[in-house]
Amino acid sequence: MSYAHTRRLPLHALLVFATAMRSGSFTRAATTLGVTQGAVSRQVKYLEDEIGTALFVRHKLGLRATPAGESLFATVDDALGRIAATYDGLRQRRQTLTLRVPPTLAVRWFIPLLPSLRLALPDIDIRVATDDGRGRSLGEDGVDAAILYGRGSWSGLIAIPLLSERLTPVCSPALAADLATPHDLHRHRLLQCAPHDAWRRWLVQAGVNTDHLRHAETFDTLELALSAATRGMGITLGDKTLLSESFSDNILVAPFAQTLDLGMGYHLVFQDGRETTPTLGLLAALMTGRLS
């Protein structure tokens, strides 16, 4: 069938007919479609005149389809169902972007960035899954892209650097008042998380004895260690860029200038070959500051 021929199909009448079949009543079909019962009746009558045969038998209890009506409905209902499924699928892909983000980065960096992303991507529903994605691949749970912590090399993935991590001791303002030099760290509890070697390397770089590390408390995530530090429970290592909002609010402070670079950082990653996708390309530009 040519496209020219399909333009002559009474598509609106077919939709009204299918609605009447599903509801079993012109009145209920009218309610569903938001039109009058007379409008439904006229569309069905038009369709019957075009086809040249009755589609319904009207009776006091409602409608009963004729064999011709049942045959037409089977085809129309199947076609409408397939159109709806295809349309919904395309609309979902166009409007939704699911991003997997580590919890600490989501709280400390991504949420403050979210308003500008919404302004730049008004037609995109950005969904955030807050986990580090360890042991999981992109595409699981509909994830389109992720932010991963590491050195920037993952097989089969394009990685765009977002933040280069430089670690420095951070703590509450009250505790910082008792820290004149890095050697004063021995008087306080150190809080650490993976990589566990970071504190030792920072202390060695600052010329401080590492024996105190035997009494350090270890947390499973950076966010837990930062939460403990905010409450004055000790000192942890954090990245100044990642914690800029906490510094501005005077919740955390960085008492020393020395930083440690382990060559690690956060990267926006997606499947190789998807870098030309307009939404992902715009997202990368926004996150890296190339587009304001």
C-alpha positions as a Python dict, from the first residue, in 0.01 Angstrom:
ca = {
    (1, 'M'): (0, 0, 0),
    (2, 'S'): (140, 339, -99),
    (3, 'Y'): (160, 633, 145),
    (4, 'A'): (-73, 823, -89),
    (5, 'H'): (-338, 557, -34),
    (6, 'T'): (-298, 556, 344),
    (7, 'R'): (-371, 929, 351),
    (8, 'R'): (-723, 843, 228),
    (9, 'L'): (-786, 605, 520),
    (10, 'P'): (-1046, 736, 769),
    (11, 'L'): (-796, 715, 1056),
    (12, 'H'): (-1001, 917, 1304),
    (13, 'A'): (-1313, 710, 1234),
    (14, 'L'): (-1112, 390, 1281),
    (15, 'L'): (-987, 512, 1621),
    (16, 'V'): (-1343, 598, 1728),
    (17, 'F'): (-1464, 258, 1607),
    (18, 'A'): (-1192, 73, 1802),
    (19, 'T'): (-1274, 271, 2118),
    (20, 'A'): (-1642, 184, 2080),
    (21, 'M'): (-1552, -184, 2038),
    (22, 'R'): (-1338, -188, 2351),
    (23, 'S'): (-1596, -4, 2563),
    (24, 'G'): (-1905, -182, 2425),
    (25, 'S'): (-2102, 142, 2422),
    (26, 'F'): (-2113, 463, 2221),
    (27, 'T'): (-2172, 655, 2545),
    (28, 'R'): (-1866, 509, 2721),
    (29, 'A'): (-1659, 558, 2405),
    (30, 'A'): (-1765, 925, 2397),
    (31, 'T'): (-1653, 969, 2759),
    (32, 'T'): (-1317, 809, 2684),
    (33, 'L'): (-1259, 1028, 2378),
    (34, 'G'): (-1399, 1347, 2532),
    (35, 'V'): (-1666, 1394, 2265),
    (36, 'T'): (-2044, 1358, 2246),
    (37, 'Q'): (-2225, 1029, 2197),
    (38, 'G'): (-2363, 1168, 1871),
    (39, 'A'): (-2010, 1234, 1740),
    (40, 'V'): (-1915, 872, 1805),
    (41, 'S'): (-2230, 749, 1632),
    (42, 'R'): (-2164, 967, 1327),
    (43, 'Q'): (-1805, 844, 1290),
    (44, 'V'): (-1912, 480, 1308),
    (45, 'K'): (-2197, 545, 1058),
    (46, 'Y'): (-1944, 714, 825),
    (47, 'L'): (-1716, 411, 848),
    (48, 'E'): (-2004, 171, 778),
    (49, 'D'): (-2106, 375, 473),
    (50, 'E'): (-1746, 375, 344),
    (51, 'I'): (-1711, -1, 388),
    (52, 'G'): (-2065, -81, 275),
    (53, 'T'): (-2161, -306, 563),
    (54, 'A'): (-2273, -283, 925),
    (55, 'L'): (-2007, -304, 1196),
    (56, 'F'): (-2240, -317, 1497),
    (57, 'V'): (-2583, -448, 1583),
    (58, 'R'): (-2744, -197, 1819),
    (59, 'H'): (-2970, -327, 2096),
    (60, 'K'): (-3100, -210, 2431),
    (61, 'L'): (-2813, -361, 2629),
    (62, 'G'): (-2544, -203, 2415),
    (63, 'L'): (-2350, -303, 2105),
    (64, 'R'): (-2269, -635, 1946),
    (65, 'A'): (-2010, -652, 1672),
    (66, 'T'): (-2098, -806, 1341),
    (67, 'P'): (-1850, -1050, 1180),
    (68, 'A'): (-1723, -760, 969),
    (69, 'G'): (-1681, -548, 1282),
    (70, 'E'): (-1488, -822, 1463),
    (71, 'S'): (-1260, -871, 1162),
    (72, 'L'): (-1190, -498, 1126),
    (73, 'F'): (-1134, -453, 1500),
    (74, 'A'): (-873, -730, 1515),
    (75, 'T'): (-665, -553, 1253),
    (76, 'V'): (-718, -198, 1382),
    (77, 'D'): (-653, -291, 1746),
    (78, 'D'): (-330, -471, 1657),
    (79, 'A'): (-209, -177, 1446),
    (80, 'L'): (-289, 80, 1716),
    (81, 'G'): (-115, -133, 1978),
    (82, 'R'): (203, -159, 1771),
    (83, 'I'): (199, 214, 1693),
    (84, 'A'): (156, 299, 2063),
    (85, 'A'): (438, 65, 2168),
    (86, 'T'): (679, 205, 1909),
    (87, 'Y'): (587, 565, 1990),
    (88, 'D'): (628, 511, 2366),
    (89, 'G'): (964, 344, 2312),
    (90, 'L'): (1095, 629, 2098),
    (91, 'R'): (955, 891, 2335),
    (92, 'Q'): (1115, 718, 2634),
    (93, 'R'): (1456, 704, 2468),
    (94, 'R'): (1432, 1065, 2360),
    (95, 'Q'): (1327, 1207, 2695),
    (96, 'T'): (1510, 996, 2952),
    (97, 'L'): (1880, 987, 3037),
    (98, 'T'): (1981, 753, 3319),
    (99, 'L'): (2314, 832, 3483),
    (100, 'R'): (2493, 617, 3743),
    (101, 'V'): (2685, 833, 3994),
    (102, 'P'): (2890, 744, 4305),
    (103, 'P'): (2701, 856, 4618),
    (104, 'T'): (2959, 1110, 4739),
    (105, 'L'): (2992, 1271, 4396),
    (106, 'A'): (2613, 1283, 4361),
    (107, 'V'): (2572, 1470, 4691),
    (108, 'R'): (2879, 1694, 4678),
    (109, 'W'): (2910, 1776, 4307),
    (110, 'F'): (2630, 1651, 4082),
    (111, 'I'): (2326, 1787, 4269),
    (112, 'P'): (2464, 2146, 4266),
    (113, 'L'): (2521, 2102, 3890),
    (114, 'L'): (2172, 1962, 3824),
    (115, 'P'): (1987, 2298, 3786),
    (116, 'S'): (2216, 2406, 3501),
    (117, 'L'): (2177, 2064, 3335),
    (118, 'R'): (1799, 2098, 3350),
    (119, 'L'): (1815, 2442, 3189),
    (120, 'A'): (2039, 2314, 2909),
    (121, 'L'): (1840, 1992, 2858),
    (122, 'P'): (1476, 2098, 2918),
    (123, 'D'): (1328, 1805, 2724),
    (124, 'I'): (1539, 1540, 2898),
    (125, 'D'): (1432, 1361, 3215),
    (126, 'I'): (1762, 1301, 3397),
    (127, 'R'): (1746, 999, 3625),
    (128, 'V'): (2023, 935, 3874),
    (129, 'A'): (2121, 598, 4018),
    (130, 'T'): (2349, 652, 4317),
    (131, 'D'): (2590, 363, 4327),
    (132, 'D'): (2949, 314, 4217),
    (133, 'G'): (2861, 49, 3960),
    (134, 'R'): (3131, -193, 4072),
    (135, 'G'): (3084, -525, 3894),
    (136, 'R'): (2809, -389, 3670),
    (137, 'S'): (2819, -289, 3306),
    (138, 'L'): (2661, 6, 3130),
    (139, 'G'): (2322, -80, 2988),
    (140, 'E'): (2208, -268, 3298),
    (141, 'D'): (1892, -116, 3444),
    (142, 'G'): (1875, 114, 3141),
    (143, 'V'): (2187, 311, 3241),
    (144, 'D'): (2304, 534, 2953),
    (145, 'A'): (2620, 674, 3110),
    (146, 'A'): (2806, 668, 3439),
    (147, 'I'): (3060, 858, 3641),
    (148, 'L'): (3340, 627, 3751),
    (149, 'Y'): (3630, 679, 3989),
    (150, 'G'): (3967, 562, 3862),
    (151, 'R'): (4253, 639, 3627),
    (152, 'G'): (4036, 684, 3318),
    (153, 'S'): (4092, 355, 3137),
    (154, 'W'): (3802, 109, 3106),
    (155, 'S'): (3774, -148, 2830),
    (156, 'G'): (3508, -66, 2569),
    (157, 'L'): (3422, 269, 2727),
    (158, 'I'): (3485, 629, 2629),
    (159, 'A'): (3607, 818, 2939),
    (160, 'I'): (3594, 1197, 2968),
    (161, 'P'): (3782, 1344, 3269),
    (162, 'L'): (3562, 1551, 3501),
    (163, 'L'): (3758, 1599, 3825),
    (164, 'S'): (4122, 1519, 3898),
    (165, 'E'): (4140, 1423, 4264),
    (166, 'R'): (4389, 1599, 4491),
    (167, 'L'): (4357, 1490, 4852),
    (168, 'T'): (4414, 1700, 5162),
    (169, 'P'): (4309, 1663, 5528),
    (170, 'V'): (3962, 1804, 5603),
    (171, 'C'): (3781, 1839, 5934),
    (172, 'S'): (3538, 2051, 6132),
    (173, 'P'): (3632, 2415, 6201),
    (174, 'A'): (3652, 2347, 6576),
    (175, 'L'): (3898, 2063, 6529),
    (176, 'A'): (4102, 2261, 6274),
    (177, 'A'): (4171, 2524, 6542),
    (178, 'D'): (4395, 2268, 6714),
    (179, 'L'): (4601, 2195, 6400),
    (180, 'A'): (4892, 2433, 6350),
    (181, 'T'): (5112, 2193, 6150),
    (182, 'P'): (5068, 1843, 6003),
    (183, 'H'): (5255, 1703, 6305),
    (184, 'D'): (4954, 1798, 6519),
    (185, 'L'): (4753, 1525, 6346),
    (186, 'H'): (4897, 1279, 6600),
    (187, 'R'): (4667, 1426, 6865),
    (188, 'H'): (4352, 1337, 6671),
    (189, 'R'): (4180, 1038, 6519),
    (190, 'L'): (4231, 982, 6147),
    (191, 'L'): (3937, 864, 5937),
    (192, 'Q'): (4012, 672, 5619),
    (193, 'C'): (3843, 490, 5334),
    (194, 'A'): (3961, 325, 5015),
    (195, 'P'): (4230, 362, 4896),
    (196, 'H'): (4361, 289, 5247),
    (197, 'D'): (4714, 382, 5143),
    (198, 'A'): (4621, 748, 5085),
    (199, 'W'): (4671, 866, 5443),
    (200, 'R'): (5011, 698, 5469),
    (201, 'R'): (5126, 858, 5145),
    (202, 'W'): (5000, 1203, 5245),
    (203, 'L'): (5177, 1181, 5583),
    (204, 'V'): (5504, 1068, 5423),
    (205, 'Q'): (5481, 1353, 5171),
    (206, 'A'): (5426, 1599, 5459),
    (207, 'G'): (5716, 1454, 5657),
    (208, 'V'): (5500, 1311, 5935),
    (209, 'N'): (5552, 977, 6112),
    (210, 'T'): (5286, 721, 6007),
    (211, 'D'): (5267, 520, 6333),
    (212, 'H'): (4943, 698, 6422),
    (213, 'L'): (4768, 517, 6136),
    (214, 'R'): (4735, 206, 6353),
    (215, 'H'): (4456, 386, 6539),
    (216, 'A'): (4275, 516, 6228),
    (217, 'E'): (3910, 428, 6174),
    (218, 'T'): (3816, 286, 5833),
    (219, 'F'): (3485, 355, 5655),
    (220, 'D'): (3334, 177, 5357),
    (221, 'T'): (3258, 498, 5166),
    (222, 'L'): (3401, 847, 5146),
    (223, 'E'): (3063, 996, 5232),
    (224, 'L'): (3061, 816, 5568),
    (225, 'A'): (3411, 939, 5647),
    (226, 'L'): (3314, 1296, 5551),
    (227, 'S'): (2999, 1276, 5762),
    (228, 'A'): (3206, 1169, 6063),
    (229, 'A'): (3454, 1451, 6001),
    (230, 'T'): (3170, 1705, 5981),
    (231, 'R'): (3062, 1592, 6328),
    (232, 'G'): (3408, 1652, 6471),
    (233, 'M'): (3484, 1281, 6509),
    (234, 'G'): (3821, 1304, 6334),
    (235, 'I'): (4006, 1408, 6021),
    (236, 'T'): (3969, 1252, 5679),
    (237, 'L'): (4113, 1311, 5335),
    (238, 'G'): (3903, 1488, 5075),
    (239, 'D'): (3926, 1670, 4746),
    (240, 'K'): (3902, 2050, 4763),
    (241, 'T'): (3701, 2082, 4442),
    (242, 'L'): (3455, 1814, 4546),
    (243, 'L'): (3406, 1977, 4887),
    (244, 'S'): (3391, 2341, 4774),
    (245, 'E'): (3030, 2382, 4888),
    (246, 'S'): (3111, 2244, 5234),
    (247, 'F'): (3403, 2486, 5258),
    (248, 'S'): (3183, 2780, 5154),
    (249, 'D'): (2928, 2684, 5422),
    (250, 'N'): (3209, 2645, 5679),
    (251, 'I'): (3099, 2289, 5753),
    (252, 'L'): (3444, 2153, 5668),
    (253, 'V'): (3782, 2322, 5639),
    (254, 'A'): (4118, 2223, 5491),
    (255, 'P'): (4380, 2326, 5751),
    (256, 'F'): (4687, 2253, 5536),
    (257, 'A'): (4796, 2349, 5185),
    (258, 'Q'): (4964, 2016, 5100),
    (259, 'T'): (4771, 1794, 4856),
    (260, 'L'): (4828, 1439, 4736),
    (261, 'D'): (4776, 1340, 4372),
    (262, 'L'): (4729, 964, 4325),
    (263, 'G'): (4649, 999, 3956),
    (264, 'M'): (4286, 916, 4028),
    (265, 'G'): (3973, 1109, 3943),
    (266, 'Y'): (3614, 1102, 3825),
    (267, 'H'): (3525, 1038, 3461),
    (268, 'L'): (3205, 1048, 3260),
    (269, 'V'): (3192, 717, 3071),
    (270, 'F'): (2966, 567, 2807),
    (271, 'Q'): (2982, 288, 2554),
    (272, 'D'): (3233, 333, 2273),
    (273, 'G'): (3046, 457, 1965),
    (274, 'R'): (2790, 664, 2156),
    (275, 'E'): (3005, 977, 2183),
    (276, 'T'): (2823, 1127, 1884),
    (277, 'T'): (2484, 1097, 2057),
    (278, 'P'): (2369, 1462, 2086),
    (279, 'T'): (2242, 1431, 2445),
    (280, 'L'): (2556, 1259, 2574),
    (281, 'G'): (2777, 1503, 2387),
    (282, 'L'): (2595, 1800, 2541),
    (283, 'L'): (2606, 1638, 2886),
    (284, 'A'): (2983, 1591, 2858),
    (285, 'A'): (3032, 1952, 2747),
    (286, 'L'): (2824, 2084, 3037),
    (287, 'M'): (3001, 1871, 3298),
    (288, 'T'): (3348, 1963, 3181),
    (289, 'G'): (3270, 2334, 3168),
    (290, 'R'): (3308, 2362, 2791),
    (291, 'L'): (2947, 2481, 2769),
    (292, 'S'): (2796, 2714, 3026),
}
